[in-house]
Amino acid sequence: MRDYIEQRAVEIAQYIIDNHATVRQTAKKFGISKSTVHKDVTERLMVINQSLAKRARVVLDINKSERHIRGGMATKQKYLKAEQEHIQ
């Protein structure tokens, strides 16, 4: 594995842990795809640093379990905004 990929995987995992970031937030921050973030954290990092990979995985699992809540809140905000614009 190339050095820059290993370094990126470690930086991504540390960012996820420090910021409790989602895969989407991390991808946007690093300018890479969601697939790359996921592959770096779940596959590549296990070879490089297992303990860091496991800590990052905990955050990703929490985010995954909460995503339906965030999605519902986003939908609610969308309709509240549309309702306010309609009233004005």
PDB file with SEQRES, HELIX, SHEET and CRYST1 records, atoms N, CA, C and O in Angstrom:
SEQRES   1 A   88  MET ARG ASP TYR ILE GLU GLN ARG ALA VAL GLU ILE ALA          
SEQRES   2 A   88  GLN TYR ILE ILE ASP ASN HIS ALA THR VAL ARG GLN THR          
SEQRES   3 A   88  ALA LYS LYS PHE GLY ILE SER LYS SER THR VAL HIS LYS          
SEQRES   4 A   88  ASP VAL THR GLU ARG LEU MET VAL ILE ASN GLN SER LEU          
SEQRES   5 A   88  ALA LYS ARG ALA ARG VAL VAL LEU ASP ILE ASN LYS SER          
SEQRES   6 A   88  GLU ARG HIS ILE ARG GLY GLY MET ALA THR LYS GLN LYS          
SEQRES   7 A   88  TYR LEU LYS ALA GLU GLN GLU HIS ILE GLN                      
HELIX    1 AA1 ASP A    3  ASN A   19  1                                  17    
HELIX    2 AA2 VAL A   23  PHE A   30  1                                   8    
HELIX    3 AA3 LYS A   34  LYS A   39  1                                   6    
HELIX    4 AA4 ASP A   40  ARG A   44  3                                   5    
HELIX    5 AA5 LEU A   45  ILE A   48  1                                   4    
HELIX    6 AA6 GLN A   50  ILE A   87  1                                  38    
CRYST1    1.000    1.000    1.000  90.00  90.00  90.00 P 1           1          
ATOM      1  N   MET A   1       0.861  -1.176   0.000  1.00  0.00           N  
ATOM      2  CA  MET A   1       0.000   0.000   0.000  1.00  0.00           C  
ATOM      3  C   MET A   1       0.904   1.235   0.000  1.00  0.00           C  
ATOM      4  O   MET A   1       1.938   1.254   0.669  1.00  0.00           O  
ATOM      5  N   ARG A   2       0.519   2.236  -0.733  1.00  0.00           N  
ATOM      6  CA  ARG A   2       1.313   3.448  -0.820  1.00  0.00           C  
ATOM      7  C   ARG A   2       1.245   4.242   0.477  1.00  0.00           C  
ATOM      8  O   ARG A   2       0.245   4.223   1.195  1.00  0.00           O  
ATOM      9  N   ASP A   3       2.339   4.936   0.751  1.00  0.00           N  
ATOM     10  CA  ASP A   3       2.448   5.674   2.006  1.00  0.00           C  
ATOM     11  C   ASP A   3       1.358   6.724   2.172  1.00  0.00           C  
ATOM     12  O   ASP A   3       0.808   6.886   3.262  1.00  0.00           O  
ATOM     13  N   TYR A   4       1.039   7.449   1.077  1.00  0.00           N  
ATOM     14  CA  TYR A   4       0.042   8.510   1.203  1.00  0.00           C  
ATOM     15  C   TYR A   4      -1.340   7.948   1.495  1.00  0.00           C  
ATOM     16  O   TYR A   4      -2.148   8.606   2.150  1.00  0.00           O  
ATOM     17  N   ILE A   5      -1.619   6.751   1.023  1.00  0.00           N  
ATOM     18  CA  ILE A   5      -2.917   6.122   1.308  1.00  0.00           C  
ATOM     19  C   ILE A   5      -2.975   5.724   2.779  1.00  0.00           C  
ATOM     20  O   ILE A   5      -3.992   5.923   3.444  1.00  0.00           O  
ATOM     21  N   GLU A   6      -1.885   5.165   3.278  1.00  0.00           N  
ATOM     22  CA  GLU A   6      -1.832   4.798   4.693  1.00  0.00           C  
ATOM     23  C   GLU A   6      -1.992   6.030   5.574  1.00  0.00           C  
ATOM     24  O   GLU A   6      -2.733   6.008   6.557  1.00  0.00           O  
ATOM     25  N   GLN A   7      -1.301   7.097   5.219  1.00  0.00           N  
ATOM     26  CA  GLN A   7      -1.394   8.334   5.996  1.00  0.00           C  
ATOM     27  C   GLN A   7      -2.807   8.898   5.944  1.00  0.00           C  
ATOM     28  O   GLN A   7      -3.333   9.353   6.959  1.00  0.00           O  
ATOM     29  N   ARG A   8      -3.422   8.871   4.764  1.00  0.00           N  
ATOM     30  CA  ARG A   8      -4.790   9.373   4.613  1.00  0.00           C  
ATOM     31  C   ARG A   8      -5.755   8.556   5.469  1.00  0.00           C  
ATOM     32  O   ARG A   8      -6.637   9.122   6.116  1.00  0.00           O  
ATOM     33  N   ALA A   9      -5.600   7.256   5.479  1.00  0.00           N  
ATOM     34  CA  ALA A   9      -6.486   6.392   6.261  1.00  0.00           C  
ATOM     35  C   ALA A   9      -6.394   6.727   7.749  1.00  0.00           C  
ATOM     36  O   ALA A   9      -7.410   6.767   8.442  1.00  0.00           O  
ATOM     37  N   VAL A  10      -5.196   6.963   8.231  1.00  0.00           N  
ATOM     38  CA  VAL A  10      -5.000   7.309   9.639  1.00  0.00           C  
ATOM     39  C   VAL A  10      -5.617   8.679   9.933  1.00  0.00           C  
ATOM     40  O   VAL A  10      -6.289   8.856  10.950  1.00  0.00           O  
ATOM     41  N   GLU A  11      -5.387   9.648   9.038  1.00  0.00           N  
ATOM     42  CA  GLU A  11      -5.940  10.997   9.231  1.00  0.00           C  
ATOM     43  C   GLU A  11      -7.463  10.977   9.206  1.00  0.00           C  
ATOM     44  O   GLU A  11      -8.110  11.662   9.998  1.00  0.00           O  
ATOM     45  N   ILE A  12      -8.025  10.202   8.308  1.00  0.00           N  
ATOM     46  CA  ILE A  12      -9.482  10.092   8.208  1.00  0.00           C  
ATOM     47  C   ILE A  12     -10.052   9.506   9.499  1.00  0.00           C  
ATOM     48  O   ILE A  12     -11.019  10.030  10.051  1.00  0.00           O  
ATOM     49  N   ALA A  13      -9.460   8.440   9.965  1.00  0.00           N  
ATOM     50  CA  ALA A  13      -9.944   7.802  11.194  1.00  0.00           C  
ATOM     51  C   ALA A  13      -9.850   8.762  12.378  1.00  0.00           C  
ATOM     52  O   ALA A  13     -10.775   8.853  13.186  1.00  0.00           O  
ATOM     53  N   GLN A  14      -8.750   9.464  12.476  1.00  0.00           N  
ATOM     54  CA  GLN A  14      -8.578  10.411  13.579  1.00  0.00           C  
ATOM     55  C   GLN A  14      -9.611  11.530  13.496  1.00  0.00           C  
ATOM     56  O   GLN A  14     -10.138  11.965  14.520  1.00  0.00           O  
ATOM     57  N   TYR A  15      -9.903  11.997  12.289  1.00  0.00           N  
ATOM     58  CA  TYR A  15     -10.911  13.044  12.095  1.00  0.00           C  
ATOM     59  C   TYR A  15     -12.294  12.550  12.522  1.00  0.00           C  
ATOM     60  O   TYR A  15     -13.039  13.262  13.195  1.00  0.00           O  
ATOM     61  N   ILE A  16     -12.621  11.330  12.125  1.00  0.00           N  
ATOM     62  CA  ILE A  16     -13.920  10.744  12.486  1.00  0.00           C  
ATOM     63  C   ILE A  16     -14.047  10.626  13.998  1.00  0.00           C  
ATOM     64  O   ILE A  16     -15.088  10.962  14.563  1.00  0.00           O  
ATOM     65  N   ILE A  17     -13.003  10.156  14.649  1.00  0.00           N  
ATOM     66  CA  ILE A  17     -13.026   9.979  16.101  1.00  0.00           C  
ATOM     67  C   ILE A  17     -13.113  11.321  16.817  1.00  0.00           C  
ATOM     68  O   ILE A  17     -13.929  11.489  17.723  1.00  0.00           O  
ATOM     69  N   ASP A  18     -12.281  12.273  16.418  1.00  0.00           N  
ATOM     70  CA  ASP A  18     -12.220  13.570  17.090  1.00  0.00           C  
ATOM     71  C   ASP A  18     -13.498  14.387  16.931  1.00  0.00           C  
ATOM     72  O   ASP A  18     -13.907  15.098  17.849  1.00  0.00           O  
ATOM     73  N   ASN A  19     -14.128  14.281  15.753  1.00  0.00           N  
ATOM     74  CA  ASN A  19     -15.280  15.121  15.443  1.00  0.00           C  
ATOM     75  C   ASN A  19     -16.611  14.372  15.418  1.00  0.00           C  
ATOM     76  O   ASN A  19     -17.654  14.963  15.138  1.00  0.00           O  
ATOM     77  N   HIS A  20     -16.573  13.083  15.709  1.00  0.00           N  
ATOM     78  CA  HIS A  20     -17.768  12.232  15.595  1.00  0.00           C  
ATOM     79  C   HIS A  20     -18.429  12.472  14.236  1.00  0.00           C  
ATOM     80  O   HIS A  20     -19.648  12.595  14.124  1.00  0.00           O  
ATOM     81  N   ALA A  21     -17.589  12.532  13.222  1.00  0.00           N  
ATOM     82  CA  ALA A  21     -18.021  12.876  11.878  1.00  0.00           C  
ATOM     83  C   ALA A  21     -18.642  11.686  11.166  1.00  0.00           C  
ATOM     84  O   ALA A  21     -18.294  10.532  11.417  1.00  0.00           O  
ATOM     85  N   THR A  22     -19.565  11.998  10.275  1.00  0.00           N  
ATOM     86  CA  THR A  22     -20.164  10.979   9.426  1.00  0.00           C  
ATOM     87  C   THR A  22     -19.252  10.730   8.232  1.00  0.00           C  
ATOM     88  O   THR A  22     -18.294  11.467   7.998  1.00  0.00           O  
ATOM     89  N   VAL A  23     -19.565   9.691   7.492  1.00  0.00           N  
ATOM     90  CA  VAL A  23     -18.801   9.387   6.283  1.00  0.00           C  
ATOM     91  C   VAL A  23     -18.933  10.544   5.292  1.00  0.00           C  
ATOM     92  O   VAL A  23     -17.950  10.931   4.661  1.00  0.00           O  
ATOM     93  N   ARG A  24     -20.127  11.094   5.153  1.00  0.00           N  
ATOM     94  CA  ARG A  24     -20.337  12.219   4.236  1.00  0.00           C  
ATOM     95  C   ARG A  24     -19.526  13.440   4.644  1.00  0.00           C  
ATOM     96  O   ARG A  24     -18.880  14.067   3.805  1.00  0.00           O  
ATOM     97  N   GLN A  25     -19.555  13.776   5.915  1.00  0.00           N  
ATOM     98  CA  GLN A  25     -18.792  14.929   6.396  1.00  0.00           C  
ATOM     99  C   GLN A  25     -17.301  14.726   6.166  1.00  0.00           C  
ATOM    100  O   GLN A  25     -16.598  15.651   5.760  1.00  0.00           O  
ATOM    101  N   THR A  26     -16.830  13.532   6.421  1.00  0.00           N  
ATOM    102  CA  THR A  26     -15.415  13.223   6.247  1.00  0.00           C  
ATOM    103  C   THR A  26     -15.013  13.283   4.781  1.00  0.00           C  
ATOM    104  O   THR A  26     -13.961  13.824   4.441  1.00  0.00           O  
ATOM    105  N   ALA A  27     -15.849  12.729   3.919  1.00  0.00           N  
ATOM    106  CA  ALA A  27     -15.563  12.759   2.480  1.00  0.00           C  
ATOM    107  C   ALA A  27     -15.470  14.197   1.981  1.00  0.00           C  
ATOM    108  O   ALA A  27     -14.577  14.535   1.205  1.00  0.00           O  
ATOM    109  N   LYS A  28     -16.377  15.024   2.421  1.00  0.00           N  
ATOM    110  CA  LYS A  28     -16.373  16.429   2.012  1.00  0.00           C  
ATOM    111  C   LYS A  28     -15.112  17.132   2.521  1.00  0.00           C  
ATOM    112  O   LYS A  28     -14.482  17.888   1.781  1.00  0.00           O  
ATOM    113  N   LYS A  29     -14.747  16.888   3.771  1.00  0.00           N  
ATOM    114  CA  LYS A  29     -13.578  17.520   4.390  1.00  0.00           C  
ATOM    115  C   LYS A  29     -12.293  17.157   3.648  1.00  0.00           C  
ATOM    116  O   LYS A  29     -11.439  18.017   3.433  1.00  0.00           O  
ATOM    117  N   PHE A  30     -12.150  15.894   3.256  1.00  0.00           N  
ATOM    118  CA  PHE A  30     -10.921  15.429   2.625  1.00  0.00           C  
ATOM    119  C   PHE A  30     -10.977  15.461   1.092  1.00  0.00           C  
ATOM    120  O   PHE A  30      -9.977  15.180   0.431  1.00  0.00           O  
ATOM    121  N   GLY A  31     -12.129  15.797   0.532  1.00  0.00           N  
ATOM    122  CA  GLY A  31     -12.255  15.884  -0.926  1.00  0.00           C  
ATOM    123  C   GLY A  31     -12.155  14.539  -1.621  1.00  0.00           C  
ATOM    124  O   GLY A  31     -11.591  14.426  -2.710  1.00  0.00           O  
ATOM    125  N   ILE A  32     -12.712  13.515  -0.974  1.00  0.00           N  
ATOM    126  CA  ILE A  32     -12.715  12.169  -1.552  1.00  0.00           C  
ATOM    127  C   ILE A  32     -14.138  11.618  -1.502  1.00  0.00           C  
ATOM    128  O   ILE A  32     -15.032  12.234  -0.922  1.00  0.00           O  
ATOM    129  N   SER A  33     -14.336  10.465  -2.107  1.00  0.00           N  
ATOM    130  CA  SER A  33     -15.677   9.881  -2.139  1.00  0.00           C  
ATOM    131  C   SER A  33     -16.017   9.183  -0.828  1.00  0.00           C  
ATOM    132  O   SER A  33     -15.139   8.836  -0.039  1.00  0.00           O  
ATOM    133  N   LYS A  34     -17.320   8.986  -0.618  1.00  0.00           N  
ATOM    134  CA  LYS A  34     -17.776   8.255   0.571  1.00  0.00           C  
ATOM    135  C   LYS A  34     -17.238   6.829   0.542  1.00  0.00           C  
ATOM    136  O   LYS A  34     -16.894   6.269   1.583  1.00  0.00           O  
ATOM    137  N   SER A  35     -17.168   6.251  -0.635  1.00  0.00           N  
ATOM    138  CA  SER A  35     -16.661   4.883  -0.780  1.00  0.00           C  
ATOM    139  C   SER A  35     -15.207   4.784  -0.333  1.00  0.00           C  
ATOM    140  O   SER A  35     -14.811   3.811   0.308  1.00  0.00           O  
ATOM    141  N   THR A  36     -14.417   5.798  -0.674  1.00  0.00           N  
ATOM    142  CA  THR A  36     -13.011   5.807  -0.291  1.00  0.00           C  
ATOM    143  C   THR A  36     -12.874   5.929   1.225  1.00  0.00           C  
ATOM    144  O   THR A  36     -12.055   5.243   1.836  1.00  0.00           O  
ATOM    145  N   VAL A  37     -13.670   6.796   1.823  1.00  0.00           N  
ATOM    146  CA  VAL A  37     -13.649   6.942   3.284  1.00  0.00           C  
ATOM    147  C   VAL A  37     -13.965   5.604   3.927  1.00  0.00           C  
ATOM    148  O   VAL A  37     -13.252   5.152   4.823  1.00  0.00           O  
ATOM    149  N   HIS A  38     -15.025   4.982   3.471  1.00  0.00           N  
ATOM    150  CA  HIS A  38     -15.456   3.713   4.059  1.00  0.00           C  
ATOM    151  C   HIS A  38     -14.389   2.636   3.887  1.00  0.00           C  
ATOM    152  O   HIS A  38     -14.087   1.902   4.827  1.00  0.00           O  
ATOM    153  N   LYS A  39     -13.822   2.543   2.692  1.00  0.00           N  
ATOM    154  CA  LYS A  39     -12.790   1.530   2.433  1.00  0.00           C  
ATOM    155  C   LYS A  39     -11.541   1.797   3.275  1.00  0.00           C  
ATOM    156  O   LYS A  39     -10.953   0.869   3.831  1.00  0.00           O  
ATOM    157  N   ASP A  40     -11.141   3.057   3.366  1.00  0.00           N  
ATOM    158  CA  ASP A  40      -9.966   3.394   4.169  1.00  0.00           C  
ATOM    159  C   ASP A  40     -10.154   2.981   5.623  1.00  0.00           C  
ATOM    160  O   ASP A  40      -9.246   2.413   6.229  1.00  0.00           O  
ATOM    161  N   VAL A  41     -11.314   3.259   6.180  1.00  0.00           N  
ATOM    162  CA  VAL A  41     -11.540   3.008   7.600  1.00  0.00           C  
ATOM    163  C   VAL A  41     -11.822   1.531   7.886  1.00  0.00           C  
ATOM    164  O   VAL A  41     -11.335   0.996   8.882  1.00  0.00           O  
ATOM    165  N   THR A  42     -12.585   0.879   7.044  1.00  0.00           N  
ATOM    166  CA  THR A  42     -12.990  -0.496   7.356  1.00  0.00           C  
ATOM    167  C   THR A  42     -12.008  -1.554   6.864  1.00  0.00           C  
ATOM    168  O   THR A  42     -11.912  -2.625   7.464  1.00  0.00           O  
ATOM    169  N   GLU A  43     -11.281  -1.279   5.792  1.00  0.00           N  
ATOM    170  CA  GLU A  43     -10.382  -2.301   5.245  1.00  0.00           C  
ATOM    171  C   GLU A  43      -8.912  -1.938   5.416  1.00  0.00           C  
ATOM    172  O   GLU A  43      -8.158  -2.670   6.058  1.00  0.00           O  
ATOM    173  N   ARG A  44      -8.508  -0.820   4.849  1.00  0.00           N  
ATOM    174  CA  ARG A  44      -7.088  -0.463   4.843  1.00  0.00           C  
ATOM    175  C   ARG A  44      -6.552  -0.216   6.245  1.00  0.00           C  
ATOM    176  O   ARG A  44      -5.443  -0.639   6.573  1.00  0.00           O  
ATOM    177  N   LEU A  45      -7.322   0.454   7.057  1.00  0.00           N  
ATOM    178  CA  LEU A  45      -6.847   0.811   8.393  1.00  0.00           C  
ATOM    179  C   LEU A  45      -6.679  -0.417   9.288  1.00  0.00           C  
ATOM    180  O   LEU A  45      -5.853  -0.397  10.201  1.00  0.00           O  
ATOM    181  N   MET A  46      -7.429  -1.466   9.051  1.00  0.00           N  
ATOM    182  CA  MET A  46      -7.293  -2.690   9.844  1.00  0.00           C  
ATOM    183  C   MET A  46      -5.899  -3.294   9.677  1.00  0.00           C  
ATOM    184  O   MET A  46      -5.385  -3.931  10.596  1.00  0.00           O  
ATOM    185  N   VAL A  47      -5.290  -3.098   8.516  1.00  0.00           N  
ATOM    186  CA  VAL A  47      -3.948  -3.600   8.261  1.00  0.00           C  
ATOM    187  C   VAL A  47      -2.906  -2.687   8.898  1.00  0.00           C  
ATOM    188  O   VAL A  47      -1.861  -3.147   9.357  1.00  0.00           O  
ATOM    189  N   ILE A  48      -3.204  -1.381   8.922  1.00  0.00           N  
ATOM    190  CA  ILE A  48      -2.250  -0.373   9.391  1.00  0.00           C  
ATOM    191  C   ILE A  48      -2.263  -0.248  10.912  1.00  0.00           C  
ATOM    192  O   ILE A  48      -1.217  -0.302  11.559  1.00  0.00           O  
ATOM    193  N   ASN A  49      -3.470  -0.077  11.479  1.00  0.00           N  
ATOM    194  CA  ASN A  49      -3.590   0.190  12.922  1.00  0.00           C  
ATOM    195  C   ASN A  49      -4.961  -0.302  13.386  1.00  0.00           C  
ATOM    196  O   ASN A  49      -5.955   0.416  13.277  1.00  0.00           O  
ATOM    197  N   GLN A  50      -5.006  -1.515  13.895  1.00  0.00           N  
ATOM    198  CA  GLN A  50      -6.284  -2.134  14.268  1.00  0.00           C  
ATOM    199  C   GLN A  50      -7.012  -1.394  15.377  1.00  0.00           C  
ATOM    200  O   GLN A  50      -8.236  -1.269  15.326  1.00  0.00           O  
ATOM    201  N   SER A  51      -6.301  -0.908  16.364  1.00  0.00           N  
ATOM    202  CA  SER A  51      -6.978  -0.243  17.480  1.00  0.00           C  
ATOM    203  C   SER A  51      -7.629   1.059  17.019  1.00  0.00           C  
ATOM    204  O   SER A  51      -8.735   1.383  17.452  1.00  0.00           O  
ATOM    205  N   LEU A  52      -6.958   1.805  16.151  1.00  0.00           N  
ATOM    206  CA  LEU A  52      -7.533   3.034  15.603  1.00  0.00           C  
ATOM    207  C   LEU A  52      -8.738   2.713  14.726  1.00  0.00           C  
ATOM    208  O   LEU A  52      -9.744   3.423  14.750  1.00  0.00           O  
ATOM    209  N   ALA A  53      -8.627   1.644  13.959  1.00  0.00           N  
ATOM    210  CA  ALA A  53      -9.734   1.224  13.098  1.00  0.00           C  
ATOM    211  C   ALA A  53     -10.964   0.857  13.933  1.00  0.00           C  
ATOM    212  O   ALA A  53     -12.090   1.199  13.571  1.00  0.00           O  
ATOM    213  N   LYS A  54     -10.746   0.176  15.025  1.00  0.00           N  
ATOM    214  CA  LYS A  54     -11.871  -0.213  15.878  1.00  0.00           C  
ATOM    215  C   LYS A  54     -12.532   0.999  16.532  1.00  0.00           C  
ATOM    216  O   LYS A  54     -13.756   1.051  16.655  1.00  0.00           O  
ATOM    217  N   ARG A  55     -11.714   1.982  16.956  1.00  0.00           N  
ATOM    218  CA  ARG A  55     -12.273   3.199  17.557  1.00  0.00           C  
ATOM    219  C   ARG A  55     -13.080   3.988  16.528  1.00  0.00           C  
ATOM    220  O   ARG A  55     -14.146   4.514  16.847  1.00  0.00           O  
ATOM    221  N   ALA A  56     -12.581   4.071  15.307  1.00  0.00           N  
ATOM    222  CA  ALA A  56     -13.310   4.777  14.247  1.00  0.00           C  
ATOM    223  C   ALA A  56     -14.594   4.031  13.911  1.00  0.00           C  
ATOM    224  O   ALA A  56     -15.627   4.644  13.640  1.00  0.00           O  
ATOM    225  N   ARG A  57     -14.524   2.729  13.930  1.00  0.00           N  
ATOM    226  CA  ARG A  57     -15.691   1.905  13.614  1.00  0.00           C  
ATOM    227  C   ARG A  57     -16.814   2.122  14.624  1.00  0.00           C  
ATOM    228  O   ARG A  57     -17.988   2.114  14.254  1.00  0.00           O  
ATOM    229  N   VAL A  58     -16.470   2.311  15.874  1.00  0.00           N  
ATOM    230  CA  VAL A  58     -17.473   2.582  16.910  1.00  0.00           C  
ATOM    231  C   VAL A  58     -18.250   3.847  16.562  1.00  0.00           C  
ATOM    232  O   VAL A  58     -19.478   3.867  16.645  1.00  0.00           O  
ATOM    233  N   VAL A  59     -17.535   4.904  16.173  1.00  0.00           N  
ATOM    234  CA  VAL A  59     -18.196   6.165  15.806  1.00  0.00           C  
ATOM    235  C   VAL A  59     -19.074   5.967  14.576  1.00  0.00           C  
ATOM    236  O   VAL A  59     -20.201   6.461  14.531  1.00  0.00           O  
ATOM    237  N   LEU A  60     -18.565   5.252  13.584  1.00  0.00           N  
ATOM    238  CA  LEU A  60     -19.356   5.019  12.369  1.00  0.00           C  
ATOM    239  C   LEU A  60     -20.614   4.201  12.671  1.00  0.00           C  
ATOM    240  O   LEU A  60     -21.672   4.454  12.096  1.00  0.00           O  
ATOM    241  N   ASP A  61     -20.498   3.233  13.564  1.00  0.00           N  
ATOM    242  CA  ASP A  61     -21.668   2.430  13.932  1.00  0.00           C  
ATOM    243  C   ASP A  61     -22.712   3.277  14.662  1.00  0.00           C  
ATOM    244  O   ASP A  61     -23.912   3.111  14.441  1.00  0.00           O  
ATOM    245  N   ILE A  62     -22.260   4.180  15.527  1.00  0.00           N  
ATOM    246  CA  ILE A  62     -23.188   5.085  16.213  1.00  0.00           C  
ATOM    247  C   ILE A  62     -23.888   5.975  15.189  1.00  0.00           C  
ATOM    248  O   ILE A  62     -25.108   6.139  15.228  1.00  0.00           O  
ATOM    249  N   ASN A  63     -23.106   6.547  14.274  1.00  0.00           N  
ATOM    250  CA  ASN A  63     -23.688   7.398  13.230  1.00  0.00           C  
ATOM    251  C   ASN A  63     -24.708   6.634  12.394  1.00  0.00           C  
ATOM    252  O   ASN A  63     -25.763   7.165  12.048  1.00  0.00           O  
ATOM    253  N   LYS A  64     -24.387   5.395  12.076  1.00  0.00           N  
ATOM    254  CA  LYS A  64     -25.310   4.584  11.273  1.00  0.00           C  
ATOM    255  C   LYS A  64     -26.610   4.326  12.034  1.00  0.00           C  
ATOM    256  O   LYS A  64     -27.691   4.336  11.446  1.00  0.00           O  
ATOM    257  N   SER A  65     -26.502   4.097  13.328  1.00  0.00           N  
ATOM    258  CA  SER A  65     -27.709   3.821  14.111  1.00  0.00           C  
ATOM    259  C   SER A  65     -28.574   5.072  14.291  1.00  0.00           C  
ATOM    260  O   SER A  65     -29.771   4.965  14.558  1.00  0.00           O  
ATOM    261  N   GLU A  66     -27.971   6.254  14.145  1.00  0.00           N  
ATOM    262  CA  GLU A  66     -28.711   7.505  14.332  1.00  0.00           C  
ATOM    263  C   GLU A  66     -29.156   8.156  13.020  1.00  0.00           C  
ATOM    264  O   GLU A  66     -29.860   9.165  13.052  1.00  0.00           O  
ATOM    265  N   ARG A  67     -28.769   7.609  11.885  1.00  0.00           N  
ATOM    266  CA  ARG A  67     -29.023   8.305  10.620  1.00  0.00           C  
ATOM    267  C   ARG A  67     -30.505   8.473  10.311  1.00  0.00           C  
ATOM    268  O   ARG A  67     -30.889   9.462   9.686  1.00  0.00           O  
ATOM    269  N   HIS A  68     -31.335   7.546  10.728  1.00  0.00           N  
ATOM    270  CA  HIS A  68     -32.768   7.698  10.469  1.00  0.00           C  
ATOM    271  C   HIS A  68     -33.336   8.892  11.236  1.00  0.00           C  
ATOM    272  O   HIS A  68     -34.278   9.541  10.781  1.00  0.00           O  
ATOM    273  N   ILE A  69     -32.764   9.169  12.388  1.00  0.00           N  
ATOM    274  CA  ILE A  69     -33.210  10.324  13.188  1.00  0.00           C  
ATOM    275  C   ILE A  69     -32.808  11.617  12.491  1.00  0.00           C  
ATOM    276  O   ILE A  69     -33.619  12.533  12.352  1.00  0.00           O  
ATOM    277  N   ARG A  70     -31.545  11.689  12.050  1.00  0.00           N  
ATOM    278  CA  ARG A  70     -31.074  12.886  11.337  1.00  0.00           C  
ATOM    279  C   ARG A  70     -31.873  13.103  10.051  1.00  0.00           C  
ATOM    280  O   ARG A  70     -32.196  14.239   9.705  1.00  0.00           O  
ATOM    281  N   GLY A  71     -32.187  12.033   9.356  1.00  0.00           N  
ATOM    282  CA  GLY A  71     -32.972  12.138   8.126  1.00  0.00           C  
ATOM    283  C   GLY A  71     -34.360  12.677   8.408  1.00  0.00           C  
ATOM    284  O   GLY A  71     -34.864  13.514   7.660  1.00  0.00           O  
ATOM    285  N   GLY A  72     -34.980  12.210   9.474  1.00  0.00           N  
ATOM    286  CA  GLY A  72     -36.305  12.694   9.856  1.00  0.00           C  
ATOM    287  C   GLY A  72     -36.277  14.160  10.243  1.00  0.00           C  
ATOM    288  O   GLY A  72     -37.195  14.913   9.917  1.00  0.00           O  
ATOM    289  N   MET A  73     -35.223  14.564  10.940  1.00  0.00           N  
ATOM    290  CA  MET A  73     -35.104  15.973  11.334  1.00  0.00           C  
ATOM    291  C   MET A  73     -34.904  16.863  10.108  1.00  0.00           C  
ATOM    292  O   MET A  73     -35.457  17.961  10.046  1.00  0.00           O  
ATOM    293  N   ALA A  74     -34.130  16.405   9.144  1.00  0.00           N  
ATOM    294  CA  ALA A  74     -33.899  17.176   7.929  1.00  0.00           C  
ATOM    295  C   ALA A  74     -35.194  17.339   7.139  1.00  0.00           C  
ATOM    296  O   ALA A  74     -35.470  18.413   6.606  1.00  0.00           O  
ATOM    297  N   THR A  75     -35.981  16.280   7.066  1.00  0.00           N  
ATOM    298  CA  THR A  75     -37.257  16.346   6.365  1.00  0.00           C  
ATOM    299  C   THR A  75     -38.201  17.308   7.072  1.00  0.00           C  
ATOM    300  O   THR A  75     -38.892  18.090   6.419  1.00  0.00           O  
ATOM    301  N   LYS A  76     -38.238  17.258   8.378  1.00  0.00           N  
ATOM    302  CA  LYS A  76     -39.087  18.162   9.151  1.00  0.00           C  
ATOM    303  C   LYS A  76     -38.694  19.611   8.876  1.00  0.00           C  
ATOM    304  O   LYS A  76     -39.559  20.457   8.646  1.00  0.00           O  
ATOM    305  N   GLN A  77     -37.395  19.899   8.900  1.00  0.00           N  
ATOM    306  CA  GLN A  77     -36.922  21.264   8.631  1.00  0.00           C  
ATOM    307  C   GLN A  77     -37.288  21.706   7.216  1.00  0.00           C  
ATOM    308  O   GLN A  77     -37.639  22.865   6.995  1.00  0.00           O  
ATOM    309  N   LYS A  78     -37.207  20.801   6.280  1.00  0.00           N  
ATOM    310  CA  LYS A  78     -37.550  21.108   4.886  1.00  0.00           C  
ATOM    311  C   LYS A  78     -38.997  21.564   4.783  1.00  0.00           C  
ATOM    312  O   LYS A  78     -39.288  22.570   4.136  1.00  0.00           O  
ATOM    313  N   TYR A  79     -39.891  20.842   5.409  1.00  0.00           N  
ATOM    314  CA  TYR A  79     -41.305  21.183   5.324  1.00  0.00           C  
ATOM    315  C   TYR A  79     -41.665  22.419   6.143  1.00  0.00           C  
ATOM    316  O   TYR A  79     -42.558  23.179   5.767  1.00  0.00           O  
ATOM    317  N   LEU A  80     -40.971  22.620   7.263  1.00  0.00           N  
ATOM    318  CA  LEU A  80     -41.203  23.857   8.042  1.00  0.00           C  
ATOM    319  C   LEU A  80     -40.761  25.074   7.245  1.00  0.00           C  
ATOM    320  O   LEU A  80     -41.439  26.101   7.255  1.00  0.00           O  
ATOM    321  N   LYS A  81     -39.660  24.973   6.572  1.00  0.00           N  
ATOM    322  CA  LYS A  81     -39.164  26.085   5.749  1.00  0.00           C  
ATOM    323  C   LYS A  81     -40.132  26.357   4.584  1.00  0.00           C  
ATOM    324  O   LYS A  81     -40.431  27.512   4.280  1.00  0.00           O  
ATOM    325  N   ALA A  82     -40.611  25.304   3.948  1.00  0.00           N  
ATOM    326  CA  ALA A  82     -41.554  25.466   2.842  1.00  0.00           C  
ATOM    327  C   ALA A  82     -42.857  26.099   3.335  1.00  0.00           C  
ATOM    328  O   ALA A  82     -43.448  26.930   2.645  1.00  0.00           O  
ATOM    329  N   GLU A  83     -43.296  25.709   4.516  1.00  0.00           N  
ATOM    330  CA  GLU A  83     -44.527  26.268   5.103  1.00  0.00           C  
ATOM    331  C   GLU A  83     -44.334  27.753   5.413  1.00  0.00           C  
ATOM    332  O   GLU A  83     -45.233  28.552   5.151  1.00  0.00           O  
ATOM    333  N   GLN A  84     -43.194  28.133   5.959  1.00  0.00           N  
ATOM    334  CA  GLN A  84     -42.920  29.528   6.275  1.00  0.00           C  
ATOM    335  C   GLN A  84     -42.855  30.381   5.002  1.00  0.00           C  
ATOM    336  O   GLN A  84     -43.338  31.513   4.992  1.00  0.00           O  
ATOM    337  N   GLU A  85     -42.269  29.852   3.945  1.00  0.00           N  
ATOM    338  CA  GLU A  85     -42.185  30.586   2.693  1.00  0.00           C  
ATOM    339  C   GLU A  85     -43.569  30.755   2.075  1.00  0.00           C  
ATOM    340  O   GLU A  85     -43.858  31.772   1.445  1.00  0.00           O  
ATOM    341  N   HIS A  86     -44.413  29.757   2.261  1.00  0.00           N  
ATOM    342  CA  HIS A  86     -45.771  29.802   1.718  1.00  0.00           C  
ATOM    343  C   HIS A  86     -46.612  30.874   2.441  1.00  0.00           C  
ATOM    344  O   HIS A  86     -47.430  31.556   1.824  1.00  0.00           O  
ATOM    345  N   ILE A  87     -46.393  31.003   3.747  1.00  0.00           N  
ATOM    346  CA  ILE A  87     -47.128  31.983   4.549  1.00  0.00           C  
ATOM    347  C   ILE A  87     -46.728  33.390   4.164  1.00  0.00           C  
ATOM    348  O   ILE A  87     -47.579  34.278   4.124  1.00  0.00           O  
ATOM    349  N   GLN A  88     -45.478  33.616   3.883  1.00  0.00           N  
ATOM    350  CA  GLN A  88     -44.994  34.962   3.558  1.00  0.00           C  
ATOM    351  C   GLN A  88     -45.370  35.284   2.180  1.00  0.00           C  
ATOM    352  O   GLN A  88     -45.063  36.373   1.695  1.00  0.00           O  
TER     353      GLN A  88                                                      
END                                                                             
